[in-house]
Amino acid sequence: MTSVPKPLKFLRPHYPDLQTLYDTWSASEDKSLFADILSVLAMTYSDTQPRGTLRYRLFSASMRPPSSPLSEPGSWGHEYVRHLAAELGEEYPIKMPGTIDDLKGLAAQCAKFFLGHNAEPDAVDLLEELEMVDRIAALVDENTYARVCAYMVRCVGLLPPPDDAAFLRTAHQIYIQFSKFPEALSLAIRLNDQELIQQDYNAPSNPLMKRQLAFLLARAQVPLEWLIPAGGADEEEVPSDLLECLSNSRLSTHFREFGKEVGVADPKSLEDVYKSHLENTRTGAAANVDSARGNLAGTFVNAFVNAGFGNDKLMVEAEEGNSWIYKNKEHGMLSAAASLGLSLLWDTDVGLSHVDKYTYSSEEYIKAGALLATGLLNTNVLTEADAALALLSEYVDNKSVPLRTSAIMGLGLAYAGSHREDLIYVLLPAVADESLSMEVASLSALALGFVFVGSANGEISSTILQTLMERDDKALSEKWGRFMVLGLAFLFIGRTEASDATMETLKVIEHPIAKQAQVIVEACSCAGTGDVLKVQAMLHYCGEHLDASKEKDAEDKDENKDENKDEKKEEPKDDTFQAFAVLGISLIAMGEDIGSDMSSRQLNHLMHYGDPIIRKTVPLALGLVSASNPQLPILDTLSKYSHDNDLQVALNAIFAMGLVGAGTNNARLAQMLRQLAGYYYKEPDCLFMVRIAQGLVHMGKGTIGINPFFSDRSIMSRTAVAGLLATLTAFTDAKAFVLDKYHWMLYFLVTAMYPRFLITLDENLNNAPVTVRVGQAVDVVGQAGKPRTISGFQTHQTPVRLGTTERAELATEEFIPFGHVLEGFVILQKNPGWEKEDTMQA
């Protein structure tokens, strides 16, 4: 009652009499005012007579002659407007006096009042309830638009489709209205809308702003063809500096300079990573370990730790680089030669000359490794020479399987996310050719999935579906089938609406592989959306107990002894789809913090009650939901699982620890892994995995992360998600892939690897060191005033390294950044209004 005007407090007991009196009055302007007063009084009666405030307000509007306009709702106070808004939300779309248009008109008035009184979230919520959120673009001004957009963008993860896209489009429209191009472009990238991206990229006239947008597009790996139509007149006109920004061609140079600045340019040896003297192993015990397996682990650790610096001791700078390769067994040589690609990551010029000498090797595996290295080198970087395509395409039809698969995967990784049409003709025939082994066909499908990630390409998807229908059951039941369906799913990452036709087609296929495909396509198409209903669908898949149904079938057949003998020979039911369902939970929930926390809790339940296939996939799902983001609860959970009785669970938990700490140099995690190395000194498989995890934790000497979200964790990189998923799929049956001859699948992570730095550049794109504050990001959406966006900050000179949950801001106003988020490459311009003397006096 305190917010109701004084005279009206005394009218409350007379409210019923006033209502009766109102009904007897004839329509007039006075009656309209009377209705207004009753509308305000109804606030005190809302518990017994709901929606009276709104009803009398509409009566008042209907009686006003056009000549005298209605009083603004705001003139009766803020509390009244909030009451009215609440009742509007409840009422719509039930009929009341007046039409839907009256309700919408009233809502627009309320929203305008809210926007003028620092209640932007209330305005957005009201318009959303009346399904007219697009109207807010006309109501905002330069003081309110930023808060409105921030709130709308933050709501997206909590909305069901198609409302989520409507919110993004409205926020995008507002940003364009106020010429906020980087913000608008980041929303266009989230919408994956080719036309919008092209418009936003071409909108600014300032060449520096255009370069900043080019950096953002290169980070998101938006296909160049979307921006520069191939063969068009525009192709020649693109300035070389813009092309450099768009194609990431200076990434390697900047990264190495950054390494020098941060003091990590020197190569690290394996012992620097393992710190074996701190492990509490019994003396002489380590000698039993299979030395080839130890060398193989060393190959990966060396590659991940020195990734991108191009100066590791084992392969690049060692004159006896060859001798290290020969310390590995056959397929180990493949991974050893391919590790060059990781050490020389993004360095397309020098890298190719280093790798080239291995392509002439007489050893088939070394040659195959060199082909894979060529693909790894070119990941995330586009070159005019197109060397990867020229070198690898001639091996795609080679008779040798290692050479062929390495060339195919090399192309997939080199052109990940590029949507290059010419690669369809190179790779697609192998998918459809039934004379080829399932291995070659599946890896070709996977490579196409990498190249056309999120494109919903009809030609590729129909060919893969056709293959799934026509291949015989024996081929489809092979372990490689999962990679074929994964290639299909990659086409639909983040494309909620585009996968419906494919899902329907999959229902027709009778082989169990169709179920795997349905689960993973459904999960990929909702990746990062936080869609609760889809998470529930995944949990349903996990709830099916196939063992119970197997026993029941056996009982039914028990009547006939002969049949029972055949029964024993029958294949066990395929449960791979459950592994995909567990990964699907993380995949859908990882875009949004609350969803991620809830998914971790669900995964814990699955660990208690799930079948073996589910239990061994849970650690992988935890690794996916928190990649490069070592939160203590998740670390403790994984540490517990890493001592599980089931070695498969332990193995995957150790690898997941590597994923969670990838590129963070987390000291606590490094200590845990050293203890595990001592614990598993007699288990070669687990020890191998501990070494790989140690390599991941120190990835790029702590400067490269694999978290698929960037730009203040608002945009999801589809290629990064694809790389993580492909690696985790290899771990759904680690014995058959990573621990067998296919350890090179660990290199799938390369598409998710990206430096976690902030480098500030001047107008000529040269390094321009400035002072910045780096701290934990704080969510300030919907908070009053101008709260701090970071907490616990430290002040540094750029370039600086950023953690997954960290955010940077400029310490002074001397420069104006062109980027809206200080992350990656940011171009600065001198602030013309800034004077040093003022700050000195202050």
C-alpha positions in Angstrom: 0.0 0.0 0.0 2.9 2.4 0.6 3.2 3.1 -3.1 -0.5 4.0 -3.6 -1.3 7.8 -3.6 -2.6 8.9 -0.1 -6.2 9.9 -1.0 -6.7 6.5 -2.7 -5.8 4.5 0.5 -8.9 5.8 2.1 -11.0 4.7 -0.8 -10.2 1.0 -0.5 -13.1 0.1 1.8 -15.5 1.9 -0.7 -14.1 0.0 -3.8 -17.1 -2.3 -4.2 -19.6 0.6 -4.0 -17.5 2.6 -6.5 -17.7 -0.3 -8.9 -21.5 -0.4 -8.6 -21.6 3.3 -9.1 -19.4 3.0 -12.2 -21.8 0.6 -13.8 -24.7 3.1 -13.5 -22.8 6.1 -15.1 -23.3 6.9 -18.7 -20.3 7.1 -20.9 -18.4 10.4 -20.8 -15.0 11.8 -20.3 -15.6 11.9 -16.6 -16.4 8.2 -16.6 -13.1 7.6 -18.4 -11.2 9.3 -15.6 -13.3 7.4 -13.0 -12.2 4.1 -14.8 -8.6 5.3 -14.4 -9.1 5.8 -10.7 -10.7 2.4 -10.3 -7.8 0.9 -12.3 -5.3 2.3 -9.8 -7.5 1.2 -6.8 -7.7 -2.3 -8.3 -4.0 -2.7 -7.4 -5.0 -3.2 -3.8 -7.6 -5.7 -4.8 -5.5 -7.8 -7.2 -5.6 -10.9 -4.9 -9.4 -11.1 -4.8 -10.3 -9.6 -8.1 -7.5 -10.4 -10.5 -6.7 -8.2 -13.5 -9.0 -5.3 -12.4 -6.2 -2.8 -13.1 -6.0 -3.8 -16.7 -9.7 -4.1 -17.2 -10.5 -0.6 -16.0 -7.6 0.8 -17.9 -9.0 -0.7 -21.1 -12.5 0.6 -20.3 -11.0 4.0 -19.8 -9.4 3.9 -23.2 -12.6 2.8 -24.9 -14.5 5.8 -23.6 -12.1 8.5 -24.4 -13.1 10.7 -27.3 -10.3 10.9 -29.9 -9.9 14.6 -29.2 -8.7 14.0 -25.6 -5.8 11.5 -25.4 -5.5 9.0 -22.6 -3.3 9.8 -19.6 0.1 8.0 -19.8 0.3 4.9 -17.5 3.5 6.3 -16.1 1.6 9.4 -14.6 0.1 7.0 -12.0 3.6 5.9 -10.8 6.1 3.1 -11.3 4.3 0.6 -9.2 1.1 1.0 -11.2 3.0 0.4 -14.5 4.6 -2.7 -13.0 1.1 -4.0 -12.0 -0.3 -3.2 -15.4 2.6 -5.0 -17.1 2.2 -8.1 -14.9 -1.5 -8.3 -15.8 -0.9 -7.7 -19.5 1.5 -10.7 -19.4 -1.1 -12.9 -17.7 -4.0 -11.7 -19.9 -2.5 -12.1 -23.4 -3.9 -13.5 -25.6 -7.2 -14.0 -23.7 -10.0 -11.6 -24.9 -10.8 -8.6 -22.8 -12.6 -5.4 -23.6 -10.7 -4.0 -26.6 -8.7 -5.8 -29.1 -5.2 -7.5 -29.2 -4.0 -4.2 -30.8 -5.2 -2.3 -27.7 -3.2 -4.7 -25.4 -0.1 -4.3 -27.6 -0.4 -0.5 -27.7 -0.7 -0.4 -23.9 2.3 -2.8 -23.6 4.4 -0.5 -25.9 3.5 2.5 -23.6 4.5 0.5 -20.5 7.8 -0.6 -22.2 8.6 3.0 -23.1 8.1 4.0 -19.5 10.3 1.2 -18.3 13.1 2.1 -20.7 13.0 5.7 -19.4 13.3 4.5 -15.8 16.2 2.1 -15.9 14.0 -1.0 -16.0 15.2 -2.4 -19.4 14.7 -6.1 -18.4 11.1 -5.4 -17.5 10.5 -3.8 -20.9 12.0 -6.7 -22.8 10.1 -9.3 -20.7 6.8 -7.5 -21.2 7.2 -7.3 -25.0 8.3 -10.9 -25.1 5.2 -12.1 -23.3 3.1 -10.2 -25.8 5.1 -11.7 -28.7 6.2 -8.3 -30.0 9.8 -8.1 -28.9 10.8 -6.8 -32.4 9.0 -3.5 -31.5 11.6 -2.6 -28.9 14.0 -1.5 -31.6 11.9 1.6 -32.2 11.7 2.4 -28.5 15.4 2.4 -27.5 17.8 5.4 -27.6 21.6 5.7 -27.2 21.3 5.6 -23.4 19.3 2.4 -23.2 20.2 0.3 -26.3 23.4 -1.3 -24.8 21.6 -2.5 -21.7 18.6 -3.8 -23.6 20.8 -5.7 -26.1 23.0 -7.1 -23.3 19.9 -8.5 -21.6 18.4 -9.8 -24.7 21.6 -11.6 -25.8 21.9 -13.2 -22.3 18.3 -14.4 -22.4 18.9 -16.4 -25.7 20.3 -19.5 -23.9 17.1 -19.7 -21.8 14.6 -19.4 -24.7 13.0 -22.1 -26.8 13.4 -21.9 -30.6 12.3 -19.9 -32.6 12.2 -17.2 -29.9 16.0 -17.4 -29.4 16.7 -16.4 -33.0 14.0 -13.7 -32.8 15.9 -12.1 -29.9 19.2 -12.3 -31.7 17.8 -10.7 -34.8 16.2 -7.9 -32.8 19.4 -7.2 -30.9 21.3 -7.3 -34.2 18.9 -4.8 -35.7 19.4 -2.4 -32.7 23.2 -2.7 -32.9 23.1 -1.8 -36.6 20.9 1.2 -35.8 23.6 2.5 -33.6 26.5 1.5 -35.9 27.9 -1.0 -33.4 29.3 -3.3 -36.1 31.5 -5.7 -34.1 28.6 -6.5 -31.8 26.2 -6.9 -34.7 28.6 -9.1 -36.6 29.1 -11.4 -33.6 25.3 -11.9 -33.5 25.2 -12.6 -37.2 27.9 -15.2 -36.7 25.8 -16.8 -33.9 22.8 -16.9 -36.3 25.0 -18.4 -39.0 23.2 -16.2 -41.5 25.3 -15.7 -44.6 23.5 -12.6 -45.9 23.7 -10.8 -42.5 27.4 -11.6 -42.1 28.0 -10.2 -45.6 26.0 -7.0 -44.9 27.7 -6.4 -41.6 31.1 -7.0 -43.0 30.5 -4.5 -45.8 28.7 -1.9 -43.7 31.5 0.1 -42.1 33.4 2.6 -44.3 36.3 3.0 -41.8 39.1 0.7 -43.1 40.3 0.0 -39.5 36.9 -1.1 -38.4 36.7 -3.3 -41.4 40.0 -5.0 -40.4 38.8 -5.5 -36.9 35.7 -7.3 -38.3 38.0 -9.4 -40.5 39.9 -10.5 -37.4 36.6 -11.6 -35.8 35.5 -13.4 -39.0 38.8 -15.2 -39.2 38.6 -16.3 -35.5 35.1 -17.7 -36.2 36.3 -19.3 -39.4 33.6 -17.9 -41.5 34.1 -19.3 -45.1 35.8 -16.7 -47.3 33.4 -17.5 -50.1 30.6 -15.9 -48.1 32.5 -12.6 -48.0 34.2 -12.6 -51.4 32.2 -14.3 -54.0 34.7 -16.5 -56.0 35.4 -15.4 -59.5 33.4 -12.2 -59.0 34.7 -8.7 -59.8 35.1 -8.1 -56.1 37.8 -10.8 -55.8 40.6 -8.6 -57.2 39.5 -5.5 -55.2 40.1 -6.9 -51.7 43.1 -5.1 -50.3 46.0 -7.4 -49.3 46.0 -6.3 -45.6 42.3 -7.2 -45.3 42.9 -10.6 -46.9 45.7 -11.1 -44.4 43.4 -10.5 -41.5 40.6 -12.7 -43.0 43.0 -15.6 -43.7 44.8 -15.6 -40.3 48.1 -15.6 -42.3 50.0 -13.5 -39.6 48.7 -15.6 -36.7 52.0 -17.6 -36.5 54.2 -14.5 -36.5 52.1 -12.8 -33.8 51.9 -16.0 -31.7 55.7 -16.4 -31.6 56.2 -12.8 -30.7 53.7 -13.2 -28.0 55.6 -16.3 -26.8 58.8 -14.2 -26.5 56.9 -11.4 -24.6 55.5 -13.9 -22.1 58.8 -15.7 -21.8 57.9 -19.1 -23.1 59.6 -19.1 -26.5 62.3 -21.7 -25.5 61.4 -25.3 -26.3 60.4 -27.6 -23.4 61.8 -31.1 -23.1 59.7 -34.1 -22.0 61.3 -34.1 -18.6 60.3 -30.4 -18.0 56.7 -31.7 -18.4 56.8 -35.0 -16.6 59.0 -33.9 -13.7 59.6 -37.6 -13.0 61.8 -36.8 -10.0 58.7 -35.7 -8.2 56.8 -38.9 -9.0 56.8 -41.4 -6.1 57.5 -44.5 -8.2 59.5 -47.4 -6.8 63.0 -47.4 -8.3 63.5 -49.8 -11.2 59.8 -50.1 -11.7 59.7 -47.7 -14.6 62.1 -49.9 -16.6 59.4 -52.5 -17.3 57.3 -50.0 -19.3 57.2 -50.7 -23.0 59.7 -48.3 -24.4 58.0 -47.9 -27.8 54.8 -47.0 -26.0 56.8 -44.5 -23.9 58.4 -42.9 -27.0 55.0 -42.7 -28.6 53.6 -40.8 -25.6 56.7 -38.6 -25.8 55.9 -37.8 -29.4 52.4 -36.4 -28.5 53.6 -34.6 -25.4 56.4 -32.9 -27.3 53.9 -31.9 -30.1 51.2 -30.5 -27.8 53.6 -28.7 -25.4 55.7 -27.0 -28.2 52.7 -26.5 -30.5 53.0 -23.4 -32.7 56.5 -22.4 -31.6 58.3 -24.4 -34.3 61.4 -25.1 -32.3 60.9 -28.4 -30.4 64.0 -30.4 -29.6 62.8 -33.8 -30.8 61.6 -33.1 -34.3 62.2 -29.7 -35.8 65.5 -28.5 -34.4 67.1 -31.9 -33.8 69.4 -32.9 -36.6 68.6 -36.4 -35.7 64.8 -35.8 -36.0 64.8 -38.9 -38.2 66.3 -40.9 -35.3 63.4 -40.0 -33.0 61.0 -41.2 -35.7 62.8 -44.5 -35.9 62.5 -44.9 -32.1 58.8 -45.7 -32.8 57.2 -48.8 -34.2 55.5 -48.6 -37.7 52.2 -46.8 -36.9 54.1 -44.8 -34.2 56.3 -43.4 -37.0 53.1 -42.0 -38.6 52.2 -40.0 -35.4 55.9 -39.0 -35.0 56.2 -37.5 -38.5 52.7 -35.9 -38.1 53.8 -34.2 -34.8 55.9 -31.8 -37.0 52.6 -30.4 -38.2 51.7 -29.5 -34.6 55.1 -28.0 -33.7 54.9 -25.8 -36.8 51.2 -25.1 -36.4 49.9 -22.1 -38.5 53.4 -21.5 -40.0 52.6 -22.4 -43.6 55.8 -21.0 -45.2 58.5 -22.6 -43.1 56.4 -25.5 -42.1 56.0 -27.0 -45.5 59.8 -27.0 -46.2 60.4 -28.9 -42.9 57.7 -31.5 -43.7 58.6 -31.8 -47.3 61.7 -33.9 -46.8 59.6 -36.6 -45.1 57.3 -36.9 -48.0 60.1 -38.6 -50.0 60.7 -41.2 -47.4 60.7 -44.9 -48.5 58.9 -45.8 -45.3 55.1 -45.8 -46.0 54.2 -44.7 -42.4 56.6 -41.8 -42.3 55.3 -40.6 -45.6 51.7 -40.9 -44.4 52.7 -38.9 -41.3 54.2 -36.2 -43.4 50.8 -35.9 -45.3 48.9 -35.6 -42.1 51.4 -33.0 -40.9 50.7 -30.9 -44.0 47.1 -30.9 -43.1 47.7 -30.0 -39.4 50.0 -27.1 -40.4 47.3 -25.4 -42.4 44.5 -25.7 -39.9 42.8 -22.3 -39.2 45.0 -20.6 -41.8 44.1 -20.0 -45.5 46.9 -19.5 -48.0 46.7 -18.3 -51.6 49.0 -21.1 -52.7 46.6 -23.8 -51.5 49.6 -26.0 -51.0 47.6 -28.5 -48.9 45.1 -29.3 -51.6 47.8 -29.6 -54.2 50.0 -31.9 -52.2 47.4 -34.1 -50.6 44.8 -34.5 -53.4 47.1 -36.8 -55.4 47.2 -39.3 -52.5 43.5 -39.5 -52.0 43.2 -42.4 -54.4 46.4 -44.1 -53.4 46.4 -47.9 -53.0 48.1 -47.7 -49.6 45.6 -47.3 -46.8 47.8 -45.3 -44.4 48.7 -42.9 -47.2 45.2 -42.6 -48.3 43.6 -42.0 -44.9 46.3 -39.5 -43.9 45.7 -37.5 -47.1 42.0 -37.6 -46.5 42.2 -36.5 -42.9 44.9 -33.9 -43.8 42.5 -32.3 -46.2 39.7 -32.4 -43.7 41.8 -30.6 -41.0 43.5 -28.1 -43.4 40.2 -26.9 -44.8 38.0 -27.3 -41.6 35.1 -24.9 -41.8 36.0 -23.5 -45.2 33.0 -25.0 -47.1 35.3 -25.4 -50.2 33.1 -26.8 -53.0 36.1 -28.3 -54.9 36.8 -30.7 -52.0 33.4 -32.4 -52.5 34.7 -33.8 -55.9 37.9 -35.0 -54.2 36.4 -36.7 -51.2 32.8 -37.6 -51.8 33.4 -40.5 -54.3 35.2 -42.4 -51.6 32.1 -42.3 -49.3 29.8 -43.8 -51.9 32.2 -46.4 -53.3 31.1 -49.7 -51.8 34.3 -51.5 -53.0 36.3 -49.4 -50.5 36.8 -50.5 -46.8 34.6 -48.9 -44.2 37.7 -47.2 -42.8 38.4 -45.2 -45.9 34.7 -44.4 -46.5 34.1 -43.3 -42.9 37.2 -41.1 -42.7 36.2 -39.5 -46.0 32.8 -38.7 -44.6 34.4 -37.3 -41.4 36.8 -35.1 -43.5 33.8 -33.7 -45.4 32.1 -33.1 -42.1 35.1 -31.1 -40.9 35.2 -29.0 -44.2 31.4 -28.4 -44.4 30.8 -28.1 -40.6 27.4 -26.5 -39.9 26.6 -26.0 -43.6 23.7 -28.6 -43.8 25.1 -29.4 -47.3 22.4 -31.5 -49.1 24.7 -33.3 -51.5 27.0 -34.7 -48.8 24.2 -35.6 -46.3 22.2 -37.4 -49.0 25.3 -39.4 -50.1 26.1 -40.5 -46.5 22.5 -41.5 -46.0 22.5 -43.4 -49.3 25.7 -45.2 -48.1 24.1 -46.1 -44.8 21.2 -47.6 -46.6 23.1 -49.5 -49.2 26.1 -50.9 -47.3 25.7 -54.4 -45.9 25.1 -55.0 -42.2 28.6 -56.4 -41.7 30.3 -53.3 -42.9 28.0 -51.0 -40.9 28.6 -53.0 -37.7 32.4 -52.3 -37.9 33.9 -49.9 -35.4 34.4 -47.3 -38.2 30.6 -46.8 -38.6 30.5 -44.2 -35.8 32.8 -41.9 -37.7 30.6 -42.0 -40.8 27.6 -40.9 -38.8 29.7 -38.3 -37.0 30.7 -36.8 -40.4 26.9 -36.6 -41.1 26.3 -34.9 -37.7 29.0 -32.3 -38.3 27.1 -30.9 -41.2 24.3 -29.9 -38.8 26.3 -28.4 -35.9 24.2 -25.5 -34.6 21.5 -25.9 -37.3 18.5 -26.7 -35.2 15.9 -26.5 -38.0 17.9 -27.9 -40.9 18.3 -31.5 -39.6 14.6 -32.5 -39.6 14.6 -34.2 -43.0 17.8 -36.1 -42.2 16.3 -37.3 -38.9 13.2 -38.6 -40.8 15.3 -40.5 -43.3 17.4 -42.1 -40.5 14.2 -43.6 -39.0 13.8 -45.7 -42.1 17.2 -47.4 -41.8 16.9 -50.7 -39.9 20.5 -51.2 -38.9 21.4 -50.1 -35.3 23.8 -47.5 -36.7 20.7 -45.5 -37.6 20.0 -45.0 -33.9 23.6 -43.8 -33.3 23.1 -41.3 -36.2 19.8 -40.0 -34.9 21.2 -39.4 -31.4 24.4 -37.6 -32.6 22.7 -35.6 -35.3 20.1 -34.4 -32.8 22.7 -33.5 -30.3 24.9 -31.6 -32.8 22.0 -29.6 -34.3 21.3 -28.3 -30.8 25.0 -27.9 -29.8 25.5 -25.0 -27.3 21.8 -24.0 -27.2 21.1 -25.3 -23.7 17.8 -26.7 -24.9 16.4 -28.5 -21.9 13.9 -30.7 -23.8 16.8 -32.1 -25.9 18.9 -32.8 -22.8 15.9 -34.8 -21.5 15.7 -36.7 -24.7 19.4 -37.6 -24.4 18.8 -38.8 -20.8 16.0 -41.0 -22.1 18.4 -42.7 -24.4 20.8 -43.2 -21.5 18.0 -44.8 -19.4 17.5 -47.8 -21.8 19.0 -50.9 -20.1 20.0 -53.1 -23.1 21.4 -55.8 -20.8 17.9 -56.4 -19.3 16.4 -56.8 -22.8 19.1 -59.2 -23.8 18.4 -61.4 -20.8 14.7 -61.4 -21.6 15.4 -62.4 -25.2 17.6 -65.3 -24.0 14.8 -66.5 -21.7 12.3 -66.4 -24.5 14.5 -68.5 -26.7 15.4 -70.9 -23.9 12.5 -73.2 -24.8 14.3 -74.5 -27.8 17.8 -75.7 -27.0 19.1 -75.6 -30.6 17.9 -72.1 -31.0 19.6 -71.3 -27.8 23.0 -72.3 -29.2 22.5 -70.0 -32.1 21.5 -67.3 -29.6 24.9 -67.4 -28.0 26.5 -66.7 -31.3 24.3 -63.7 -32.0 25.9 -60.3 -31.8 25.3 -58.4 -28.5 23.0 -55.4 -29.0 24.7 -52.2 -30.2 24.9 -49.7 -27.4 27.2 -47.1 -29.0 24.2 -44.7 -29.3 24.3 -44.4 -25.5 27.8 -43.1 -25.6 26.7 -40.5 -28.1 23.7 -39.6 -25.9 26.0 -39.0 -22.9 28.2 -36.7 -25.0 25.1 -35.1 -26.3 24.1 -33.9 -22.8 27.3 -32.0 -22.5 27.2 -30.8 -26.1 23.8 -29.2 -25.7 24.4 -27.8 -22.2 27.9 -26.4 -22.6 26.8 -23.0 -24.0 25.4 -21.7 -20.8 26.7 -21.7 -17.2 23.6 -22.9 -15.3 23.0 -25.6 -17.9 26.6 -26.8 -17.6 26.3 -27.1 -13.8 23.1 -29.0 -14.1 24.5 -31.3 -16.7 27.4 -32.1 -14.4 24.9 -33.2 -11.7 23.1 -35.4 -14.2 26.3 -37.0 -15.4 27.1 -37.9 -11.7 23.7 -39.7 -11.6 24.5 -41.6 -14.8 27.9 -42.6 -13.3 26.0 -44.3 -10.4 23.3 -46.0 -12.3 24.4 -46.3 -15.9 25.6 -49.3 -17.9 29.4 -49.8 -18.6 29.3 -47.9 -21.9 27.6 -45.0 -20.2 30.0 -45.0 -17.2 33.1 -44.9 -19.5 31.7 -42.0 -21.5 30.7 -39.8 -18.5 34.3 -38.6 -17.9 34.6 -37.6 -21.5 31.3 -35.6 -21.3 32.7 -33.8 -18.2 35.8 -33.0 -20.2 33.7 -31.6 -23.0 31.5 -29.4 -20.9 34.5 -27.7 -19.2 37.3 -27.8 -21.8 40.3 -25.6 -20.9 38.3 -24.5 -17.8 39.6 -26.3 -14.7 36.9 -25.9 -12.1 37.6 -27.6 -8.8 34.4 -29.6 -8.5 35.0 -31.1 -12.0 38.7 -31.8 -11.3 37.8 -33.6 -8.0 35.2 -35.7 -9.7 37.5 -36.7 -12.5 40.3 -37.4 -10.0 37.9 -39.8 -8.3 37.0 -41.5 -11.6 40.6 -41.8 -12.5 41.0 -44.5 -9.8 37.9 -46.4 -10.9 38.0 -50.3 -10.9 37.0 -50.3 -14.5 40.2 -49.3 -16.4 38.2 -48.0 -19.3 36.6 -45.4 -17.0 39.9 -44.6 -15.4 41.6 -44.1 -18.8 38.9 -41.8 -20.1 38.9 -39.8 -16.8 42.6 -39.3 -17.2 42.2 -38.0 -20.7 39.3 -35.8 -19.6 41.6 -34.3 -17.0 43.9 -33.3 -19.8 41.0 -31.7 -21.7 39.7 -29.8 -18.7 43.2 -28.4 -18.0 44.3 -28.0 -21.7 46.7 -25.1 -22.0 46.2 -23.8 -18.5 49.4 -25.0 -16.8 47.2 -25.7 -13.8 49.6 -26.6 -10.9 47.0 -28.6 -8.9 46.1 -30.7 -12.0 49.8 -31.3 -12.9 50.3 -32.6 -9.3 47.3 -34.9 -9.6 48.7 -36.3 -12.9 52.2 -36.9 -11.4 50.5 -38.9 -8.6 48.6 -40.9 -11.2 51.9 -41.6 -13.1 53.1 -43.2 -9.9 49.9 -45.0 -9.3 49.7 -46.6 -12.8 53.3 -47.3 -13.3 52.5 -51.0 -14.1 49.5 -50.2 -16.4 51.0 -49.2 -19.8 47.7 -48.0 -21.2 46.9 -45.8 -18.3 50.4 -44.5 -18.0 50.4 -43.6 -21.7 47.2 -41.6 -21.1 48.6 -39.8 -18.1 51.5 -38.7 -20.3 49.1 -37.4 -23.0 47.1 -35.6 -20.3 50.3 -34.0 -19.0 51.1 -32.8 -22.6 47.6 -31.3 -22.9 47.7 -29.4 -19.6 50.9 -27.7 -20.8 49.6 -27.2 -24.4 51.5 -24.5 -26.2 53.4 -23.9 -22.9 50.2 -22.6 -21.4 49.2 -20.3 -24.2 46.8 -22.4 -26.3 43.3 -23.4 -25.2 40.7 -25.7 -26.7 37.5 -24.1 -25.4 35.1 -23.8 -28.3 33.6 -20.5 -27.0 35.3 -17.2 -27.7 34.5 -13.4 -27.8 33.7 -13.3 -24.1 32.3 -16.9 -24.4 29.4 -15.7 -26.5 30.2 -17.3 -29.9 30.7 -21.0 -30.4 33.3 -22.1 -32.9 31.8 -25.0 -34.9 35.1 -26.3 -36.1 36.4 -26.5 -32.5 33.3 -28.4 -31.5 33.9 -30.8 -34.4 37.5 -31.4 -33.4 36.6 -32.1 -29.7 33.8 -34.4 -30.7 35.9 -36.4 -33.2 38.6 -36.9 -30.5 36.0 -38.0 -27.9 34.4 -40.4 -30.4 37.8 -42.1 -30.7 37.7 -42.5 -26.9 34.2 -44.1 -26.9 36.2 -47.2 -27.8 39.8 -46.3 -26.8 41.0 -49.9 -27.1 40.0 -50.1 -30.8 41.3 -46.6 -31.8 43.7 -44.6 -29.7 45.3 -47.5 -27.9 45.5 -49.4 -31.1 47.1 -48.1 -34.3 45.0 -44.9 -34.6 46.6 -42.8 -31.9 46.9 -40.1 -34.5 43.2 -39.3 -33.9 44.5 -37.2 -30.9 45.5 -34.7 -33.5 41.8 -34.0 -34.2 42.1 -31.6 -31.3 44.0 -29.2 -33.6 40.8 -27.6 -35.0 39.9 -26.5 -31.4 43.4 -25.2 -30.6 43.7 -21.5 -30.6 46.0 -19.0 -28.7 44.4 -17.4 -25.7 45.9 -14.0 -25.9 45.0 -10.3 -26.2 47.3 -8.5 -28.7 46.7 -4.8 -29.2 47.6 -3.4 -32.6 48.1 0.1 -33.9 46.6 1.5 -37.1 49.3 -0.2 -39.2 48.6 -3.5 -37.5 51.9 -3.4 -35.6 52.1 -4.3 -31.9 51.1 -1.4 -29.7 51.6 -2.3 -26.0 49.1 -0.7 -23.6 48.1 -1.2 -20.0 45.1 -3.4 -19.4 43.4 -5.0 -16.4 42.8 -8.7 -16.5 40.4 -10.3 -14.0 37.6 -12.8 -13.6 34.6 -11.9 -15.8 31.6 -10.7 -13.8 28.0 -11.0 -15.3 26.6 -7.4 -15.0 23.5 -7.9 -17.1 20.5 -6.3 -15.6 22.4 -4.7 -12.7 21.8 -1.1 -11.8 24.3 1.7 -12.6 27.7 0.9 -14.0 29.1 -2.1 -12.0 32.6 -3.4 -12.6 32.7 -6.1 -15.3 35.8 -7.8 -13.8 36.9 -8.7 -10.3 40.2 -9.5 -8.7 42.1 -7.9 -11.6 45.8 -7.5 -12.1 47.3 -4.8 -14.3 49.5 -5.9 -17.2 51.1 -4.6 -20.3 49.8 -6.2 -23.6 50.2 -8.7 -25.0 48.6 -10.7 -22.2 47.4 -14.3 -21.8 43.7 -14.7 -21.0 42.1 -17.6 -19.1 38.8 -19.1 -20.3 36.7 -17.2 -17.7 38.8 -14.0 -17.7 38.1 -10.7 -19.3 40.3 -7.7 -20.0 39.6 -4.0 -20.1 41.8 -1.0 -20.9 43.3 0.7 -17.8 43.1 4.2 -19.2 41.0 6.0 -21.8 44.0 7.0 -23.9 43.0 4.6 -26.7 39.7 3.6 -28.2 39.4 -0.1 -29.1 37.6 -1.1 -32.3 36.7 -4.5 -31.0 33.8 -4.8 -28.5 35.6 -7.5 -26.6 39.3 -7.3 -25.7 40.4 -10.7 -26.9 42.5 -12.0 -29.8 43.6 -9.1 -32.0 42.2 -5.7 -31.1 43.0 -2.6 -33.1 43.4 0.7 -31.1 43.0 4.3 -32.1 44.3 7.2 -30.1 41.5 9.0 -28.2 41.5 12.6 -29.5 39.9 13.9 -26.3 42.4 12.4 -23.9 45.0 14.6 -22.2 47.8 13.2 -20.1 48.1 16.3 -17.9 44.6 15.9 -16.6 45.2 12.4 -15.4 48.5 13.4 -13.8 46.7 16.2 -11.8 43.9 13.9 -10.9 
